Amino acid sequence: MTDKNYEESLEKLYKEVKPVETAKDRFEVPKVEGHFEGNKTIITNFNAIVSYLRRDPEHIRKYLLKELATPAVLEANRIVLNRKISSAMINKKIEDYTKEFVLCKECGKPDSELVKEGPYLFLHCLACGAKHSVRARIV
């Protein structure tokens, strides 16, 4: 096989092979957008984050109020935290939530759902079928 034939064959194969999309490539949680009003932190894109994670807003609110040690109120499309908290800290907590309650522990994909069975809460992966228990009580 000549170099030219090899290059042509290789080029043809590259065109036929579909690029593999990894979970990291396709799953990036939106960063927190918000502002301060007095001593309160307002996250204005909370609904966008919730819909991207495909989780109950109340579940994420309870997680944040426990992890950030502050009361939080859902208002329309936003969440109001009753103290000043940096966006870096909130992003870190949302990242921690994602690792614990969204990403599959086996395959790492975000295609999952929370399933309550009796007193237990499980993370059920829709991609690989794995099932892992997670913290049922977050408050």
GIJOHU-V114600 format. One line per field, one symbol per residue. ss: DSSP state (2 for helix, 1 for strand, 0 for the rest). psi: psi as a letter, one per 20 degrees, with the letter a starting at -180 (. if undefined). A space follows every 50 residues. Layout:
ss=???
psi=???
This chain:
ss=00222222222222220000002222000000011110011110022222 22200022222222222000011110011110000022222222222222 200000000001111110011111100000111100000
psi=prhgggggggggghhhppqporhhginopqqpparqocjqppohkghggg hhilrphhghghgghghilqqpppodjrpopkrppqhggghghhgggghh jgppigijqjnrqpppocjqpqoopigijqpqqrohoi.
